């Protein structure tokens, strides 16, 4: 029986300097094999300098901060000219496509390499217009997109966009990826297709309030712990990144 392809992806690179430090440590010293990058924060440039050469995708951000696309309609933004998470469900697909393409271009410029894939902050591609616009942009550049359920997977595949076959992970009041949960989930992995394990390791944010703060440090400890490598070895898994979907390395 072949081993599954497992991508351990950390969201929120560039969100906050402490979060970024934790993600990069989890990638360089732990078992995290991929990350996604927010390109429109005050900390994006510094994060990019530290992350060059790693497997980094775009964490498309339509929930906070300023748009990257200069033509983003002002009436769809907040009073400060920034994104409003609650308005994402009303974003037209053509606007999302243009903003996605602009954020992908900024990532490539900052990192000196294209995005390995795209996912979306707060899973806002659960909204049909966001998913449609993102799928169009991803198709243009040949980037895989995270799917979190069967319906999303079908939509992406109908656009000719590569995506993961299975999805694991969540974030809530308690830290999601404890060592106990990691062991349990790895013991029951699907045996076919590409699996994404979404995680949020990091240090507590220094510059902003987040509902997922101390929880990030629990996840960081999990993915740095020597037992994490033992769990992967027992499962016969070597973590990959989204380039397994496009034939890259």
Backbone bond lengths (Angstrom), bond angles and torsions (degrees), N, CA, C in turn:
res aa  C-N    CA-C-N  psi(-1)  N-CA   C-N-CA  omega(-1)  CA-C   N-CA-C  phi
1 X - - - 1.465 - - 1.521 108.74 -
2 X 1.335 117.03 132.56 1.458 119.87 179.99 1.522 110.71 -77.68
3 X 1.338 114.88 153.71 1.455 119.93 178.13 1.527 109.79 -80.14
4 X 1.336 117.26 145.92 1.463 119.17 177.53 1.524 110.77 -70.04
5 X 1.323 116.23 157.70 1.458 121.50 172.67 1.516 107.75 -91.42
6 X 1.315 116.89 113.97 1.461 122.45 -176.39 1.521 109.90 -112.58
7 X 1.330 116.02 123.95 1.461 122.38 174.72 1.524 107.51 -105.22
8 X 1.328 117.11 121.89 1.471 121.39 175.57 1.519 106.63 -102.05
9 X 1.324 115.64 101.61 1.464 121.43 -172.10 1.524 111.89 -109.21
10 X 1.320 115.93 127.72 1.465 122.51 177.23 1.521 109.73 -97.52
11 X 1.319 116.37 121.67 1.463 121.33 175.84 1.527 110.89 -81.63
12 X 1.336 115.55 157.02 1.470 124.10 164.48 1.527 115.90 89.84
13 X 1.324 119.32 18.05 1.467 119.67 170.82 1.527 108.34 -57.33
14 X 1.332 116.50 131.27 1.458 120.80 -178.91 1.516 114.78 90.73
15 X 1.317 117.36 -5.99 1.470 122.13 -178.95 1.523 111.13 -67.06
16 X 1.319 115.94 -40.57 1.464 123.41 -175.68 1.525 106.15 -161.41
17 X 1.345 119.40 146.78 1.464 119.66 -177.44 1.523 114.45 -58.43
18 X 1.321 117.94 -37.92 1.467 120.29 -179.06 1.522 111.08 -71.25
19 X 1.318 116.30 -38.29 1.464 119.77 175.81 1.526 109.80 -62.62
20 X 1.322 116.10 -45.10 1.465 120.38 178.81 1.520 111.43 -58.88
21 X 1.324 117.42 -45.66 1.469 120.01 179.97 1.522 111.12 -58.14
22 X 1.316 116.09 -42.31 1.457 119.13 -179.63 1.514 112.54 -66.61
23 X 1.324 117.06 -42.19 1.464 120.38 178.89 1.518 110.86 -61.50
24 X 1.314 116.41 -46.14 1.468 119.35 -178.29 1.522 110.95 -65.68
25 X 1.309 117.38 -35.08 1.465 118.88 176.02 1.525 110.44 -66.94
26 X 1.346 116.55 -40.62 1.464 120.30 179.22 1.523 111.63 -63.41
27 X 1.331 116.65 -30.04 1.463 120.44 178.51 1.530 111.32 -79.89
28 X 1.310 117.00 -40.22 1.468 120.16 -173.85 1.519 113.20 -85.52
29 X 1.320 116.84 -29.59 1.459 120.02 -177.67 1.526 113.25 -114.05
30 X 1.318 116.88 -18.04 1.457 121.09 -176.28 1.509 112.43 -112.54
31 X 1.320 116.06 -152.84 1.467 121.37 -172.30 1.521 113.44 -105.62
32 X 1.324 118.04 1.63 1.467 120.42 177.37 1.523 108.89 -67.84
33 X 1.328 116.48 129.95 1.465 120.80 -171.52 1.517 114.50 -111.17
34 X 1.328 117.68 -3.23 1.455 121.79 -173.43 1.521 107.69 -159.91
35 X 1.329 116.56 157.08 1.468 120.12 174.83 1.514 108.62 -148.41
36 X 1.331 115.62 161.04 1.459 119.85 173.40 1.515 110.37 -123.22
37 X 1.325 114.10 143.58 1.458 125.45 -160.36 1.527 111.36 -115.93
38 X 1.335 116.61 127.30 1.464 122.67 173.71 1.523 107.74 -88.41
39 X 1.316 117.17 117.60 1.468 120.43 -170.66 1.522 113.31 -96.70
40 X 1.333 118.55 -0.03 1.469 119.86 -174.19 1.525 112.33 -119.73
41 X 1.320 117.09 35.38 1.462 120.47 176.72 1.524 109.51 -112.35
42 X 1.327 117.61 166.90 1.465 119.45 176.14 1.528 113.72 -65.19
43 X 1.334 116.48 -11.19 1.459 121.05 -174.23 1.528 112.77 -109.64
44 X 1.323 115.82 5.92 1.465 119.69 -174.19 1.523 112.32 -65.82
45 X 1.318 117.91 -44.58 1.466 119.89 -176.03 1.522 110.98 -64.02
46 X 1.325 117.12 -43.11 1.463 119.98 179.17 1.525 110.46 -64.61
47 X 1.319 116.77 -40.54 1.469 119.98 178.74 1.517 110.65 -62.61
48 X 1.314 116.69 -41.07 1.470 120.34 -179.32 1.520 111.41 -62.45
49 X 1.315 116.53 -39.82 1.478 119.04 179.64 1.524 110.81 -61.22
50 X 1.324 116.94 -36.36 1.458 121.10 -177.95 1.528 112.90 -80.67
51 X 1.322 116.85 -21.91 1.464 120.15 -171.17 1.521 113.79 -101.38
52 X 1.309 118.11 0.36 1.470 119.91 -176.85 1.526 111.33 -56.97
53 X 1.313 115.18 136.73 1.452 121.23 178.34 1.511 114.71 91.99
54 X 1.331 117.50 -13.31 1.461 120.89 178.05 1.526 110.44 -88.61
55 X 1.322 116.70 167.21 1.466 122.12 179.07 1.527 108.21 -81.61
56 X 1.333 115.58 102.55 1.460 121.26 -172.05 1.526 110.02 -126.59
57 X 1.325 115.68 129.27 1.455 121.91 172.97 1.516 110.61 -108.28
58 X 1.319 116.06 -176.99 1.460 122.32 179.67 1.520 110.29 -95.19
59 X 1.318 116.33 128.29 1.464 122.27 169.81 1.525 105.73 -95.93
60 X 1.323 115.90 84.30 1.464 120.88 -174.63 1.522 109.53 -55.00
61 X 1.324 115.44 124.39 1.453 120.88 -172.41 1.523 109.40 -115.01
62 X 1.316 115.49 106.63 1.467 122.51 175.68 1.521 110.66 -117.52
63 X 1.343 116.07 14.26 1.464 120.92 -173.12 1.518 113.35 -108.39
64 X 1.324 118.05 -24.22 1.471 120.52 -177.07 1.520 109.22 -155.77
65 X 1.325 115.62 159.19 1.451 120.25 179.36 1.522 112.36 82.25
66 X 1.317 115.53 -175.77 1.461 122.03 -176.25 1.521 111.09 -92.46
67 X 1.334 116.72 148.30 1.465 118.57 174.94 1.519 111.11 -66.93
68 X 1.317 115.82 155.86 1.461 121.95 175.93 1.520 110.48 -90.16
69 X 1.304 117.27 -36.83 1.465 122.15 179.15 1.521 110.06 -70.43
70 X 1.299 116.87 122.10 1.471 121.13 -176.39 1.527 112.61 -67.19
71 X 1.326 117.48 -19.58 1.455 120.31 -179.27 1.514 114.79 -93.63
72 X 1.317 117.51 10.72 1.474 119.76 -177.44 1.536 108.99 -60.68
73 X 1.339 117.75 127.43 1.472 120.19 -176.30 1.527 112.55 -60.18
74 X 1.319 115.46 126.09 1.461 121.21 -176.21 1.525 112.11 -61.21
75 X 1.337 116.80 -33.63 1.456 119.84 -176.40 1.521 113.10 -70.22
76 X 1.327 117.05 -12.72 1.463 120.93 178.61 1.524 112.38 -94.14
77 X 1.323 116.82 1.06 1.460 122.59 -178.12 1.517 110.82 -108.55
78 X 1.318 116.29 172.34 1.448 121.06 177.98 1.518 112.30 -79.93
79 X 1.315 115.49 -179.94 1.457 120.70 -178.46 1.523 112.64 -61.80
80 X 1.334 116.53 -27.94 1.463 120.75 179.88 1.525 112.62 -87.74
81 X 1.326 116.93 4.00 1.455 120.40 -179.55 1.506 113.78 83.28
82 X 1.330 116.88 9.10 1.455 121.04 -178.43 1.518 112.34 -107.75
83 X 1.321 114.46 173.05 1.463 120.59 179.12 1.525 110.52 -66.12
84 X 1.329 114.93 151.76 1.455 123.49 172.77 1.527 106.41 -126.25
85 X 1.323 116.74 116.32 1.459 120.73 -174.65 1.526 112.23 -54.13
86 X 1.322 116.73 -39.87 1.464 120.63 -175.72 1.526 112.68 -66.90
87 X 1.327 117.39 -16.23 1.467 119.94 -179.00 1.529 112.80 -92.24
88 X 1.327 117.27 -2.15 1.465 119.96 -175.16 1.523 111.78 -61.14
89 X 1.326 116.68 -33.96 1.463 119.05 -177.51 1.523 112.70 -65.98
90 X 1.339 116.73 -15.89 1.461 121.05 -178.08 1.528 112.62 -104.48
91 X 1.325 117.96 4.06 1.459 119.40 -178.81 1.521 110.38 -73.26
92 X 1.332 117.84 128.02 1.469 119.94 177.10 1.525 110.91 -67.36
93 X 1.322 115.53 149.56 1.463 120.05 -177.74 1.515 112.05 -59.73
94 X 1.344 118.13 -36.96 1.469 119.07 -178.32 1.520 111.81 -67.41
95 X 1.325 117.32 -31.87 1.463 121.15 176.97 1.524 109.95 -70.43
96 X 1.318 116.39 -44.43 1.467 120.01 177.69 1.524 110.53 -62.25
97 X 1.305 117.20 -40.62 1.469 120.28 178.44 1.523 110.78 -59.10
98 X 1.321 116.91 -47.35 1.469 120.40 -178.72 1.526 111.42 -65.00
99 X 1.326 117.17 -42.06 1.461 120.20 179.88 1.523 111.31 -68.76
100 X 1.332 117.05 -39.50 1.464 120.50 177.46 1.526 110.34 -60.84
101 X 1.324 115.42 -45.76 1.458 119.46 -179.70 1.522 110.81 -62.84
102 X 1.348 117.33 -39.22 1.467 121.06 178.92 1.526 111.11 -65.99
103 X 1.336 116.89 -41.34 1.468 119.30 179.13 1.527 110.96 -68.27
104 X 1.325 117.89 -37.17 1.466 120.58 175.51 1.522 110.96 -62.55
105 X 1.314 116.67 -40.51 1.465 120.32 178.73 1.521 111.23 -66.35
106 X 1.323 116.58 -39.91 1.465 118.69 178.38 1.528 110.59 -64.47
107 X 1.324 117.10 -42.11 1.463 119.42 177.42 1.525 110.63 -57.25
108 X 1.315 116.79 -48.22 1.462 119.71 -178.97 1.519 111.29 -60.62
109 X 1.321 116.52 -37.97 1.451 119.56 178.42 1.517 113.37 -68.32
110 X 1.323 116.66 -40.07 1.458 120.60 -178.66 1.527 112.42 -73.06
111 X 1.332 116.12 -39.28 1.466 119.95 -175.34 1.524 113.43 -92.68
112 X 1.332 116.98 -18.09 1.453 119.36 -175.38 1.517 112.37 73.31
113 X 1.331 116.98 22.25 1.460 122.61 179.99 1.518 107.53 -160.36
114 X 1.343 118.06 152.68 1.466 119.15 -179.90 1.517 112.07 -75.06
115 X 1.304 115.66 161.95 1.462 121.56 176.26 1.518 110.33 -65.40
116 X 1.327 116.44 137.82 1.461 119.93 175.23 1.526 111.56 -70.49
117 X 1.352 116.31 -25.77 1.455 121.58 -177.48 1.515 107.99 -174.50
118 X 1.319 116.68 -176.51 1.467 121.98 178.07 1.518 109.22 -134.88
119 X 1.340 115.71 137.93 1.456 120.85 162.14 1.519 107.27 -133.17
120 X 1.320 118.29 -178.09 1.465 120.03 -169.01 1.525 110.37 -130.55
121 X 1.325 115.43 128.95 1.462 121.33 176.32 1.529 109.72 -57.82
122 X 1.314 115.85 131.15 1.468 124.23 -179.16 1.534 112.51 67.36
123 X 1.343 117.54 15.20 1.474 121.06 -179.58 1.531 111.73 53.88
124 X 1.320 116.89 38.88 1.466 119.21 -176.79 1.521 112.88 -69.44
125 X 1.323 117.61 -8.66 1.469 118.17 174.27 1.525 112.24 -77.68
126 X 1.314 117.56 7.37 1.461 120.66 165.37 1.529 110.61 -67.64
127 X 1.339 117.02 -21.83 1.468 121.36 174.86 1.526 109.02 -80.45
128 X 1.312 116.20 135.01 1.463 121.04 -172.27 1.526 112.91 -58.80
129 X 1.315 117.63 -42.66 1.459 120.21 -178.52 1.512 112.66 -66.34
130 X 1.320 116.70 -37.53 1.464 120.64 178.04 1.527 109.51 -67.10
131 X 1.319 117.28 -44.67 1.458 119.97 -179.42 1.526 111.17 -63.96
132 X 1.314 117.15 -42.03 1.463 120.88 179.89 1.532 110.83 -62.22
133 X 1.319 116.42 -48.28 1.462 119.86 -179.17 1.514 112.55 -64.69
134 X 1.328 116.46 -41.57 1.458 120.06 178.39 1.516 110.70 -64.94
135 X 1.321 117.30 -42.61 1.462 120.66 -179.47 1.530 110.83 -59.47
136 X 1.330 116.85 -40.48 1.465 120.12 178.78 1.529 110.95 -63.10
137 X 1.336 116.28 -45.59 1.466 119.85 -179.25 1.518 111.19 -65.82
138 X 1.328 116.42 -42.34 1.461 120.28 -179.30 1.522 111.06 -64.64
139 X 1.317 116.40 -38.16 1.462 120.23 177.34 1.526 110.66 -61.69
140 X 1.329 117.04 -39.34 1.468 121.41 -179.04 1.522 112.01 -61.15
141 X 1.325 116.29 -37.45 1.469 119.63 -175.72 1.528 113.15 -102.93
142 X 1.313 117.27 -2.50 1.459 120.51 179.10 1.512 114.56 72.75
143 X 1.339 116.54 31.72 1.470 120.44 -177.56 1.520 111.15 -100.19
144 X 1.330 118.58 133.40 1.472 120.57 171.46 1.527 110.87 -64.03
145 X 1.315 116.04 158.17 1.464 122.68 178.34 1.524 108.97 -130.17
146 X 1.310 116.19 138.57 1.471 121.31 176.19 1.522 110.37 -63.62
147 X 1.313 116.02 132.63 1.465 121.24 167.55 1.518 108.43 -113.68
148 X 1.328 115.69 141.80 1.463 119.29 -177.46 1.522 112.29 -114.24
149 X 1.339 117.09 -4.09 1.460 119.85 176.20 1.528 109.33 -154.55
150 X 1.311 115.76 173.63 1.460 120.60 -174.72 1.527 111.45 -65.01
151 X 1.329 117.30 -41.63 1.454 119.98 -178.11 1.522 111.41 -62.99
152 X 1.303 116.97 -43.33 1.461 120.87 178.27 1.524 110.49 -63.32
153 X 1.318 115.62 -40.70 1.468 120.45 179.56 1.531 110.28 -60.72
154 X 1.301 116.45 -44.34 1.462 120.14 -179.85 1.519 111.36 -63.69
155 X 1.322 117.13 -41.78 1.462 120.20 179.88 1.517 111.00 -63.13
156 X 1.315 117.29 -46.18 1.462 120.47 179.63 1.527 110.73 -62.10
157 X 1.308 116.68 -44.90 1.461 119.68 -179.25 1.523 111.37 -64.60
158 X 1.340 116.80 -32.32 1.465 119.31 177.90 1.518 112.10 -67.33
159 X 1.327 116.17 -22.90 1.467 121.43 175.63 1.526 112.09 -90.30
160 X 1.317 117.10 0.05 1.457 119.85 -177.47 1.509 113.58 76.56
161 X 1.334 116.50 25.44 1.466 121.88 -179.04 1.530 108.56 -102.44
162 X 1.313 116.92 126.81 1.464 121.14 178.42 1.524 110.25 -67.71
163 X 1.327 115.84 146.37 1.459 120.30 -179.79 1.522 109.83 -154.50
164 X 1.309 115.37 163.74 1.461 121.31 177.48 1.527 110.47 -70.87
165 X 1.322 115.26 150.80 1.468 120.74 179.81 1.517 112.71 -85.73
166 X 1.328 117.09 -25.35 1.465 122.47 -177.54 1.527 108.30 -139.38
167 X 1.337 115.61 153.99 1.462 121.01 -177.81 1.516 110.01 -138.80
168 X 1.335 115.97 132.55 1.458 122.91 177.60 1.521 108.90 -127.89
169 X 1.326 116.96 141.78 1.458 119.38 173.03 1.511 112.92 129.73
170 X 1.341 114.34 157.88 1.455 121.73 178.98 1.524 106.88 -167.50
171 X 1.319 116.05 174.62 1.467 121.58 174.46 1.519 107.56 -147.98
172 X 1.332 116.31 131.28 1.452 119.47 -178.11 1.514 111.05 -152.60
173 X 1.309 115.32 -148.17 1.465 119.88 -176.81 1.525 112.00 -68.20
174 X 1.316 116.48 -29.98 1.464 121.31 178.75 1.527 109.46 -110.27
175 X 1.323 114.91 155.16 1.464 119.08 175.87 1.524 109.35 -59.93
176 X 1.314 116.81 130.79 1.460 119.70 -176.45 1.520 112.10 -79.01
177 X 1.332 116.53 -53.24 1.463 118.96 -173.82 1.520 111.65 -91.24
178 X 1.317 114.27 78.43 1.461 119.99 166.35 1.531 107.72 -78.54
179 X 1.317 116.54 166.06 1.456 118.82 177.82 1.530 110.63 -62.97
180 X 1.318 116.87 -37.05 1.462 120.53 -179.14 1.526 110.59 -62.43
181 X 1.341 117.14 -44.49 1.461 119.16 179.34 1.521 110.95 -68.27
182 X 1.330 117.08 -38.82 1.460 120.22 179.24 1.537 109.96 -59.38
183 X 1.317 116.37 -46.40 1.467 120.22 178.72 1.514 111.34 -61.70
184 X 1.318 117.04 -43.72 1.457 121.37 -178.54 1.520 111.60 -64.03
185 X 1.334 116.93 -45.79 1.469 120.45 -178.34 1.528 111.48 -68.57
186 X 1.320 117.30 -37.76 1.467 119.80 -179.82 1.528 111.35 -67.90
187 X 1.322 116.04 -30.10 1.459 119.11 179.02 1.525 112.37 -72.89
188 X 1.340 116.46 -16.31 1.473 120.27 -175.90 1.523 111.97 -121.70
189 X 1.319 118.01 27.49 1.461 120.67 -179.05 1.524 111.69 -62.56
190 X 1.339 116.35 144.26 1.472 118.45 168.31 1.528 109.22 -58.26
191 X 1.307 116.44 150.56 1.463 120.19 -175.56 1.514 113.50 -99.07
192 X 1.326 117.17 7.60 1.452 118.72 177.72 1.521 109.63 -144.32
193 X 1.319 115.61 157.96 1.457 120.30 177.61 1.512 113.07 79.52
194 X 1.323 114.74 170.90 1.466 121.96 179.40 1.519 108.97 -89.50
195 X 1.318 115.42 128.86 1.463 122.59 -177.62 1.524 108.41 -110.45
196 X 1.330 116.69 130.08 1.465 119.07 170.88 1.518 109.61 -105.05
197 X 1.322 114.71 129.61 1.455 122.81 171.95 1.526 106.32 -106.00
198 X 1.313 117.25 105.62 1.470 122.54 178.49 1.524 109.58 -82.07
199 X 1.320 116.78 134.33 1.459 120.41 178.94 1.524 110.66 -142.81
200 X 1.334 115.46 168.47 1.459 121.74 -177.36 1.536 110.98 -135.81
201 X 1.321 117.62 58.43 1.471 118.27 176.34 1.520 111.09 -72.76
202 X 1.312 116.28 155.63 1.461 120.37 177.40 1.507 109.87 161.88
203 X 1.322 114.78 176.38 1.458 120.78 168.71 1.525 108.11 -93.90
204 X 1.321 116.80 160.38 1.461 120.62 -178.90 1.523 110.29 -55.90
205 X 1.328 117.74 135.40 1.463 119.69 179.30 1.526 112.12 -55.84
206 X 1.331 115.04 139.29 1.465 121.88 -178.43 1.524 112.37 -95.12
207 X 1.321 117.13 -24.89 1.465 120.09 -166.35 1.517 113.74 -114.72
208 X 1.314 119.03 -6.75 1.458 121.45 -176.90 1.516 109.91 -153.62
209 X 1.311 114.74 163.36 1.457 120.41 177.58 1.522 109.14 -88.60
210 X 1.311 115.53 139.30 1.452 120.98 -179.62 1.519 108.82 -140.51
211 X 1.320 115.86 141.75 1.460 119.68 175.56 1.519 112.09 -72.67
212 X 1.330 115.93 -11.91 1.462 120.90 178.37 1.516 106.78 -122.49
213 X 1.325 116.36 89.40 1.466 121.88 -172.85 1.528 110.49 -121.71
214 X 1.335 116.92 -76.37 1.466 119.80 176.99 1.530 110.72 -60.00
215 X 1.321 116.46 -29.73 1.472 120.54 179.81 1.527 111.46 -60.54
216 X 1.337 115.99 -32.66 1.468 119.65 -179.41 1.532 110.65 -63.00
217 X 1.315 116.79 -35.64 1.460 119.72 -178.51 1.528 111.17 -70.75
218 X 1.327 116.98 -32.15 1.464 119.94 174.60 1.529 109.11 -64.48
219 X 1.321 116.95 -45.41 1.458 120.05 179.68 1.536 111.01 -64.61
220 X 1.322 116.45 -39.94 1.463 119.22 177.91 1.530 110.44 -59.38
221 X 1.318 116.73 -44.67 1.467 120.64 178.40 1.532 110.84 -60.08
222 X 1.327 116.52 -40.21 1.465 120.28 179.09 1.518 111.07 -59.98
223 X 1.330 117.24 -49.73 1.461 119.97 -172.31 1.529 113.10 -80.39
224 X 1.330 117.05 -11.19 1.466 120.90 173.33 1.526 112.02 -92.87
225 X 1.309 117.26 -17.59 1.470 120.89 -171.87 1.533 110.53 -68.30
226 X 1.337 118.17 139.18 1.471 119.97 176.91 1.524 113.69 -55.84
227 X 1.330 117.06 -29.50 1.466 119.56 178.56 1.517 112.14 -62.23
228 X 1.334 117.30 -28.02 1.461 119.31 179.59 1.523 110.54 -61.86
229 X 1.326 116.77 -41.07 1.472 119.84 177.60 1.531 110.67 -66.88
230 X 1.319 116.29 -36.35 1.461 119.64 178.31 1.525 110.86 -65.15
231 X 1.326 116.56 -40.58 1.464 121.22 178.97 1.528 110.06 -62.41
232 X 1.320 116.38 -44.34 1.465 120.21 178.60 1.525 111.13 -63.66
233 X 1.320 116.12 -41.42 1.466 119.58 179.79 1.526 111.33 -63.03
234 X 1.327 117.11 -41.16 1.469 120.45 178.34 1.523 111.45 -62.61
235 X 1.337 115.29 -34.66 1.465 120.12 179.46 1.521 112.30 -81.54
236 X 1.338 116.54 -6.72 1.451 120.41 -178.66 1.511 113.46 69.79
237 X 1.332 116.32 32.57 1.462 121.73 -173.30 1.523 110.97 -115.98
238 X 1.329 116.13 131.91 1.463 122.98 168.17 1.525 106.42 -111.33
239 X 1.343 119.28 114.42 1.464 120.12 -175.56 1.525 112.51 -57.99
240 X 1.333 114.64 141.08 1.456 122.54 -178.27 1.537 108.48 -118.19
241 X 1.327 116.51 -170.68 1.460 121.14 170.96 1.522 108.23 -131.18
242 X 1.322 116.81 -178.90 1.458 120.72 -170.49 1.528 113.32 -67.54
243 X 1.304 118.00 -9.83 1.456 118.71 177.69 1.531 111.95 -68.24
244 X 1.350 118.23 -11.70 1.462 119.28 173.23 1.519 111.42 -63.51
245 X 1.338 116.89 -21.13 1.457 121.14 -179.62 1.522 113.11 -84.98
246 X 1.327 116.46 -14.21 1.467 119.87 -175.71 1.515 112.38 -121.26
247 X 1.335 116.68 5.73 1.458 120.06 179.10 1.507 114.72 80.16
248 X 1.360 117.26 8.77 1.468 120.60 177.92 1.502 110.52 -84.97
249 X 1.372 114.66 -176.70 1.463 118.84 -179.59 1.517 109.62 -136.41
